[in-house]
């Protein structure tokens, strides 16, 4: 795998390359990584781009730095690989009506869930989910602007926001914590779905992480009577690299 110009950011290509070499054992525990200068020269990248990839590997627990010596592969490391959510079941009749697509300051609830300073700019997306033209649910997401700045300019009426984040963001999604409960809907949720208050509904709250302790996206959704979740791991090539 080589770092080349394309849709996937070069930072993320290098991150996938190094992660794959570590998880496959090509870069064994205790081995020192090439220097930032060597990696930049080898792949035609800036040192800043290389540094971002190495910092993410450190967050994921795959490498550690020794002052004045270099960066080394951790003796023990997690086996996590990127994953994505998928439609279940896939349906050509699904579409979305965008209610909000904006940059806002993080309120207390958002800042706490995403481990951000209060008032930090975050992207906020709210959409109604339609099946055959009828509203069957709605969702909203909050995420740091730095995760995917171009999301604000995207046409989100037909696209999966999750797929956009997986394919274009500079950080892979490695873990999710999900809460699901059925309850009588309160007035605001019921109004968005076009049903009377106190109608039963399904509430989903999900925090997706780029590493075990780095929150990336807070997702909240309400469905009328059914919710289905599918998770897919991208295929790995012979070198152990995720195919994004």
C-alpha positions as CSV (number, residue, x, y, z in Angstrom):
1,X,0.0,0.0,0.0
2,X,1.3,3.4,-1.0
3,X,0.2,6.9,0.0
4,X,-1.3,8.5,-3.2
5,X,-3.5,11.4,-4.1
6,X,-7.1,10.5,-4.0
7,X,-10.4,10.8,-2.1
8,X,-9.0,9.4,1.1
9,X,-6.8,12.0,3.0
10,X,-3.1,11.2,2.9
11,X,-2.9,11.4,6.6
12,X,-5.5,8.6,6.9
13,X,-3.7,6.5,4.2
14,X,-0.5,6.6,6.3
15,X,-2.5,5.8,9.4
16,X,-4.0,2.7,7.9
17,X,-0.7,1.6,6.5
18,X,1.1,1.9,9.8
19,X,-1.8,0.4,11.8
20,X,-2.0,-2.5,9.4
21,X,1.7,-3.2,9.7
22,X,1.5,-3.2,13.5
23,X,-1.6,-5.3,13.8
24,X,-0.3,-7.9,11.3
25,X,3.1,-8.1,13.2
26,X,5.1,-6.7,10.3
27,X,6.1,-4.0,12.8
28,X,6.7,-6.1,15.9
29,X,6.3,-5.0,19.5
30,X,9.3,-3.0,20.6
31,X,10.4,-2.0,17.1
32,X,11.1,1.7,16.6
33,X,9.1,3.4,13.9
34,X,10.9,5.3,11.1
35,X,11.4,8.9,12.0
36,X,8.9,11.5,10.9
37,X,11.5,12.8,8.4
38,X,12.0,9.3,7.0
39,X,8.3,8.6,6.7
40,X,7.7,12.0,5.1
41,X,10.5,11.5,2.5
42,X,9.4,7.9,1.8
43,X,5.7,8.8,1.1
44,X,6.1,12.3,-0.2
45,X,4.3,13.9,2.8
46,X,4.8,16.8,5.1
47,X,6.1,16.2,8.6
48,X,2.9,17.6,10.0
49,X,0.8,15.0,8.1
50,X,3.1,12.2,9.4
51,X,2.9,13.6,13.0
52,X,-0.9,13.5,12.9
53,X,-0.9,9.8,11.9
54,X,1.6,8.9,14.7
55,X,-0.4,10.9,17.3
56,X,-3.5,8.9,16.4
57,X,-1.6,5.6,16.7
58,X,-0.5,6.8,20.2
59,X,-4.1,7.5,21.2
60,X,-5.1,4.1,20.0
61,X,-2.4,2.5,22.2
62,X,-0.4,1.1,19.3
63,X,2.8,3.1,19.8
64,X,4.5,5.1,22.5
65,X,7.2,7.8,22.5
66,X,10.4,7.9,24.4
67,X,11.9,11.3,24.9
68,X,15.0,11.7,22.8
69,X,14.9,8.2,21.5
70,X,11.9,7.8,19.1
71,X,8.5,6.2,18.8
72,X,8.1,2.5,19.4
73,X,5.4,-0.2,18.8
74,X,3.7,-1.0,22.1
75,X,4.5,-4.4,23.6
76,X,0.8,-5.1,23.9
77,X,-1.8,-3.4,21.9
78,X,-5.5,-3.7,21.1
79,X,-6.7,-5.6,18.1
80,X,-9.4,-3.1,17.1
81,X,-9.9,-2.4,13.4
82,X,-12.2,0.2,11.8
83,X,-15.8,-0.7,11.3
84,X,-18.9,1.0,9.9
85,X,-22.7,0.8,10.4
86,X,-24.9,-0.3,7.5
87,X,-28.5,0.0,6.6
88,X,-30.5,-3.0,7.8
89,X,-32.3,-3.9,5.7
90,X,-31.0,-1.8,2.7
91,X,-33.9,0.0,1.1
92,X,-34.0,2.2,-2.0
93,X,-37.1,3.9,-0.6
94,X,-35.2,5.5,2.3
95,X,-34.6,9.2,2.1
96,X,-34.0,12.1,4.4
97,X,-35.3,15.6,5.0
98,X,-32.7,17.9,6.5
99,X,-34.0,20.1,9.3
100,X,-30.7,21.5,10.6
101,X,-27.2,21.5,9.1
102,X,-25.2,24.1,11.0
103,X,-22.2,25.0,13.1
104,X,-23.1,25.8,16.7
105,X,-21.3,26.3,20.1
106,X,-21.3,23.1,22.1
107,X,-23.9,23.2,24.9
108,X,-23.1,21.5,28.2
109,X,-24.6,18.1,27.3
110,X,-22.7,18.0,24.0
111,X,-19.4,19.2,25.5
112,X,-19.6,16.5,28.2
113,X,-20.4,13.7,25.8
114,X,-17.7,14.7,23.3
115,X,-15.1,15.8,25.9
116,X,-14.9,19.3,24.4
117,X,-14.6,22.7,26.0
118,X,-18.0,24.4,26.6
119,X,-18.8,26.5,23.6
120,X,-16.4,24.7,21.2
121,X,-17.8,24.9,17.6
122,X,-19.5,21.6,16.6
123,X,-21.4,20.5,13.6
124,X,-25.0,19.8,14.3
125,X,-27.1,17.8,11.8
126,X,-30.8,17.0,12.3
127,X,-32.8,14.9,9.7
128,X,-36.1,13.2,9.4
129,X,-36.0,9.7,8.0
130,X,-38.6,8.8,5.4
131,X,-39.6,5.4,4.0
132,X,-41.8,5.7,1.0
133,X,-42.4,9.3,1.8
134,X,-43.7,8.7,5.3
135,X,-41.7,9.8,8.4
136,X,-40.5,6.8,10.4
137,X,-37.8,8.4,12.5
138,X,-35.5,11.3,13.0
139,X,-31.9,11.7,14.1
140,X,-29.4,14.3,15.1
141,X,-25.6,14.3,15.3
142,X,-23.1,16.4,17.0
143,X,-19.4,16.2,16.1
144,X,-16.3,18.4,16.3
145,X,-15.9,20.6,13.2
146,X,-12.3,19.2,12.7
147,X,-13.6,15.7,12.2
148,X,-15.2,16.5,8.8
149,X,-15.5,20.2,8.0
150,X,-16.9,19.5,4.5
151,X,-20.0,17.9,6.0
152,X,-21.6,21.3,6.3
153,X,-21.6,21.7,2.5
154,X,-22.9,18.1,1.7
155,X,-26.3,17.3,0.3
156,X,-27.6,15.0,3.0
157,X,-31.0,14.2,1.6
158,X,-29.9,10.8,0.2
159,X,-26.5,10.1,1.7
160,X,-25.6,8.2,4.9
161,X,-23.8,10.6,7.2
162,X,-22.0,7.7,8.8
163,X,-20.6,6.6,5.4
164,X,-19.4,10.2,4.7
165,X,-17.6,10.3,8.1
166,X,-16.0,6.9,7.5
167,X,-14.8,7.6,4.0
168,X,-13.8,11.3,4.3
169,X,-12.9,12.1,7.9
170,X,-9.3,12.0,9.1
171,X,-10.1,9.7,12.0
172,X,-11.2,6.0,11.9
173,X,-14.2,4.9,13.9
174,X,-13.1,2.1,16.3
175,X,-15.7,1.8,19.1
176,X,-19.3,2.7,19.8
177,X,-21.3,2.8,23.0
178,X,-25.0,2.4,22.3
179,X,-28.1,2.8,24.5
180,X,-31.5,1.7,23.3
181,X,-34.8,2.0,25.1
182,X,-38.5,2.0,24.3
183,X,-40.6,4.7,26.0
184,X,-43.6,6.9,25.6
185,X,-42.6,9.8,23.5
186,X,-42.5,13.3,24.9
187,X,-44.1,16.2,23.1
188,X,-41.1,17.4,21.0
189,X,-40.1,13.9,19.8
190,X,-43.7,13.0,19.0
191,X,-44.2,16.2,17.0
192,X,-41.2,15.5,14.8
193,X,-42.6,12.0,14.0
194,X,-46.1,13.4,13.5
195,X,-47.7,11.2,16.2
196,X,-49.5,12.1,19.4
197,X,-47.5,12.6,22.6
198,X,-47.2,9.4,24.8
199,X,-47.1,7.2,21.6
200,X,-44.5,4.4,22.2
201,X,-41.2,4.9,20.4
202,X,-37.6,3.7,20.3
203,X,-34.9,6.1,21.6
204,X,-31.2,5.5,20.5
205,X,-28.2,7.3,22.0
206,X,-24.8,6.4,20.5
207,X,-21.3,7.8,21.1
208,X,-18.8,6.7,18.4
209,X,-15.1,6.8,19.3
210,X,-12.0,7.1,17.1
211,X,-10.0,5.3,19.8
212,X,-11.0,3.8,23.2
213,X,-11.2,7.2,24.9
214,X,-11.6,9.8,22.1
215,X,-15.3,10.6,21.4
216,X,-16.0,11.5,17.8
217,X,-19.8,11.7,17.3
218,X,-22.9,11.9,19.5
219,X,-25.9,10.5,17.7
220,X,-29.4,10.5,19.0
221,X,-32.4,9.1,17.1
222,X,-36.1,8.3,17.6
223,X,-37.9,5.7,15.7
224,X,-41.7,5.0,15.6
225,X,-41.9,1.2,15.9
226,X,-38.7,-0.5,14.5
227,X,-35.0,0.0,14.6
228,X,-32.4,-2.3,13.0
229,X,-28.6,-2.0,13.4
230,X,-26.0,-3.7,11.2
231,X,-22.2,-3.5,11.7
232,X,-19.7,-4.3,9.0
233,X,-15.9,-4.7,9.2
234,X,-14.1,-3.5,6.0
235,X,-12.2,-6.3,4.3
236,X,-8.5,-6.6,5.0
237,X,-6.0,-7.1,2.2
238,X,-3.1,-9.5,2.4
239,X,-1.0,-7.0,4.3
240,X,-3.7,-6.6,7.0
241,X,-4.8,-3.1,5.8
242,X,-8.4,-2.0,6.0
243,X,-9.9,-1.4,2.6
244,X,-11.7,2.0,3.0
